[in-house]
Amino acid sequence: SSGGESRLTRTIYGADDVYTRMAWDSLESWRSLSSRSGLPILHPIGVLMFFGKREPFVDQSIEAHRRLRLRLDLLDRPELQRRYPQVVWEGVELGLFEPDLGALMARRAIQTLVKELVAAGAEYRLAAVRPPGDGPALEGVRTTAGDTWCAEHFVFACGPWLPKVFPSLVGNRIFPTRQEVFFFAPESGDDRFGSSHLPGWADFNEGDIYYGFPDLESRGFKIAHDAHGVPFDPDEGDRRPTAAALDDVRAYLRRRFPALASRPMVESRVCQYENSSNGDFLIDRHPRWANVLLVGGGSGHGFKHGPAVGQYAADLLSGRLAKPEPRFSLATKGEVQHREVH
């Protein structure tokens, strides 16, 4: 699932140690990949999540970080105003700042990984595969070009295409939704919205989250509304931005980043989330084929966890995983969306 070049990293998940640990465990791998890539994959600009009141999610996040010995800075409103005067903090009581986190350059990360895998002896093929049949075992997959690829094990990490590859199994358990992302150009010479003056950010907004990035690599100030959009076909869906979504983010900019509210939109993307019923990942064996692993349900927060997800999937497939996480099982994925993971 693609939402532009950049992804937010964070370990703030309330009391949810599962994702806090996975995000933190992935960070060193991102740092290492970034150091090898030639261009930055991780921009360690920090991440700020702010809140209108001190709700349970705040104290749960603080306690989780204390328990796991992770750094998390609590900033009151005067401190937010001192650090980031370019932001209007009306209605905000406090923020949680993660200085060790930042922004991931997603496309560059994948391209670097593919390059390294090929150099290590892996084979990279670009093709589309047909849904597997209903036989007693899966020994090969057929591509739309008519080729057959045989293997001992298969991992299907297909993002929003997973329901199309396994329509009867996950077609009603993974919900691709339409998400719109916008980039705005700060005024020439105005560096207040660059990465040296502003971190990655998310306005918790009582669960109705807006998030974004400072101007990274001269692409513009990024903003998106995290609310789940309408159902979306990743092959045939219309990827033109809507006036309603643009009006929505401009209204938010007027309230929180007024200097950007009337600035030109320089880029927009229509991407997709691939939501599970509650936001938990799907990392589980196929119920009939033990040599097949299903990986999906990133639910809009999956990319940052990539290294940890990969390690978990490899350990599960190889039999090294001593205790699978029940929340990642196919059995826990319902047919009605009720978001529980933020």
LOLO-806101 format. One record per residue (C-alpha): x, y, z. Coordinates in steps of 0.5 Angstrom, whole numbers, padded with zeros to 4 digits, always signed. Each point is the difference from the previous one (the first is absolute). Layout:
N
XYZ...
***
This chain:
342
+0000+0000+0000+0003+0007-0002-0001+0006+0003+0005+0005-0003+0008-0001+0001+0000+0001+0007-0003-0004+0006+0000+0002+0008+0003-0004+0005-0002+0000+0007-0001-0005+0006-0006+0004+0003-0005-0005+0001-0003+0001+0006+0000-0007+0005+0001-0004-0007+0007-0003+0002+0000-0004-0006+0000+0006-0005+0005+0004+0004+0005-0006+0000-0001-0001-0007+0001+0007-0002+0006+0001+0005+0003-0007-0003+0000+0002-0007+0003+0007+0001+0008-0003+0000-0002-0004-0006-0002+0007-0003+0006+0004+0002+0005-0006-0003-0004+0000-0006+0000+0008-0001+0008+0000+0002+0001-0005-0006-0005+0003-0005+0004+0006-0002-0006+0005+0001-0004+0000+0006-0005-0005+0001-0001+0002+0008-0001+0008+0001+0001+0000+0008-0004+0006+0000-0004-0002+0006-0007-0001+0001-0006+0004+0004-0007-0002+0001-0004+0005+0004-0006-0001+0004-0006+0005+0002+0000-0003+0007+0003-0005+0004-0004-0006-0002+0002-0007+0002+0004-0002-0007+0005+0006+0003+0001-0003+0007+0000-0007-0003+0005+0002-0005+0005+0003+0005-0001-0006+0004+0002-0005-0006+0006+0004-0001+0002+0000+0007-0001-0007+0000+0004-0002-0006+0005+0006+0002-0001+0004-0007+0001+0007+0000-0006+0004+0000-0001+0008+0001-0006+0003+0003-0001+0007-0002-0005+0005+0003-0003+0005-0004+0005+0006+0002+0005-0005-0003-0003-0002-0006-0001+0008-0001+0007+0001+0001+0003-0005-0004-0005+0000-0006-0003+0007-0001-0002-0001-0007-0006-0004+0003-0006+0002+0003-0001-0004+0006-0007+0002+0002-0004-0005+0003+0007-0005+0001+0002-0001+0007+0006-0004-0001+0004-0004-0004+0005-0007+0000+0006+0001-0004+0004-0006-0002+0007+0003-0002+0003-0006-0003-0005-0001-0005-0002+0003-0007-0002-0001-0007+0002-0006-0004+0001+0001-0008-0004-0006-0002+0001-0001-0007+0008+0001+0001-0001-0005+0005-0003-0005-0004+0005+0001-0006+0006+0000+0004-0003-0007+0003-0001-0003-0007+0007+0002-0002+0003-0003+0006-0004-0006+0000+0002-0001-0008+0007+0001+0002+0000-0005+0005-0003-0005-0005-0007+0000+0000-0004+0001-0006-0005+0006-0001-0006-0001-0005-0005+0005-0002-0007-0004-0001-0007+0000+0002-0002-0007+0003-0007-0004-0001-0004-0002+0006+0002-0007+0002-0004-0006-0001-0004-0004+0005+0005-0006+0000+0002-0004+0006+0007+0004+0000+0003+0006-0004+0006-0002-0004+0000+0006-0004-0003+0006-0002-0002+0002-0007+0001+0007-0003-0004+0004-0005+0005-0001-0005-0001-0007+0001+0006-0002+0003+0000-0005+0006+0005+0001+0006+0001-0006+0005+0003+0001+0007+0000-0004+0006-0003+0006+0004-0004+0006-0002-0001+0007+0004-0005+0004-0003+0001+0007+0002-0005+0004-0005-0002+0006+0004-0007+0002-0003+0000-0005-0005+0000-0006+0005-0008+0000+0000+0001-0001-0008+0005-0006+0001-0004-0004+0005-0007+0003-0001-0004-0006+0004+0005+0000+0006+0001+0008+0001-0004+0003-0005-0005+0002+0006+0006+0001+0005+0004+0005-0003-0003+0007-0002+0004+0004-0005-0002+0007+0001+0001+0007-0004+0005+0005+0003+0002+0006-0002+0007+0004+0001+0002+0007-0001+0006+0004-0001+0000+0008+0001+0006+0005-0002+0002+0004+0006+0002+0007-0002+0006+0001-0004+0005+0002+0006-0004-0003+0005+0004-0005+0004-0005-0001+0006-0003-0006-0003+0006-0004-0002+0003-0006+0004+0005+0005+0004-0006+0003+0003-0005-0005+0000-0001-0007+0002-0004-0005-0003-0007+0001+0003-0007-0003+0002-0006+0003+0003-0003-0005+0004-0007+0004+0000-0004-0005+0004+0002-0006-0005-0002+0004-0006+0007+0001-0002+0004+0005-0005+0007-0001-0001+0006+0002-0004+0007+0002-0002+0004+0006+0000+0003+0002-0007+0005-0006-0002+0004+0000-0005-0003+0006-0003-0007-0004-0002-0004+0005+0004-0004-0001+0007-0004-0006+0000-0007-0001+0004-0005-0005+0000-0006-0002+0004+0000-0007+0003-0007-0001-0001-0002-0007-0004-0002+0002-0007-0005-0003-0004+0001-0007-0003+0005+0000-0005+0003-0005-0006+0007+0001+0000+0000-0002-0008-0006+0004-0003-0001+0005+0006+0000+0008-0002+0006+0003+0002-0002+0007-0001+0000+0004+0007-0007+0003+0002-0002+0007+0001-0003-0002+0007+0007-0004+0002+0003+0007-0002-0005+0004+0004+0001-0004+0006+0008+0000+0001+0000+0008-0002-0006+0001+0005+0005-0004+0005+0006+0004-0002-0004+0007+0001-0001-0002+0007+0007-0003+0002+0005+0002-0006-0003+0007-0002+0006+0002-0004-0001-0006-0005-0008+0000+0000+0001+0004-0007+0006-0003-0003+0000-0003-0006-0001-0008+0000+0006-0003-0004-0001-0007+0000-0006-0005+0002-0001-0007+0001-0005-0005+0000+0002-0006+0004-0003-0006+0004+0000-0003+0007-0001-0007+0000-0004-0001+0007-0001-0006+0004-0007+0000+0004+0003+0004+0006+0007+0002-0002+0004-0006+0002+0005-0003-0005-0001-0007-0004+0006-0004+0000-0002-0007+0000+0000-0007-0003-0005-0002-0006-0005-0004+0004+0000-0005-0005+0007+0000-0003+0006+0000+0005+0005+0002-0004-0004+0007-0002+0001+0006+0004-0005+0006+0000+0003+0007+0002-0005+0006+0000-0005+0005+0003+0005+0005+0001-0006+0005+0002+0004+0006-0002+0006-0001+0005+0003-0006-0002+0006+0003-0004+0004+0002+0006+0000-0007+0003+0003-0003-0007+0006-0003+0003-0003-0003+0006-0006-0003-0004+0005-0003-0005+0004-0003+0006-0007-0003+0003-0002-0003-0007+0007-0003-0001+0000-0003+0007-0008-0002-0001+0002-0004-0006+0006-0003+0002-0003-0003+0006+0005+0005+0005-0006+0004+0003-0001-0003+0007-0006+0004+0001-0004+0003-0005-0004+0006+0001-0008-0002+0000-0002+0007-0002+0004-0001-0007-0004-0006-0001-0005-0001-0006-0005-0002+0005+0000+0006+0004-0002+0004-0007-0008+0002+0000-0004+0002-0006-0002+0007+0003+0005+0006+0001+0000+0002+0007+0007+0004+0001+0004-0001+0007+0007+0001-0002+0002+0007-0001
***
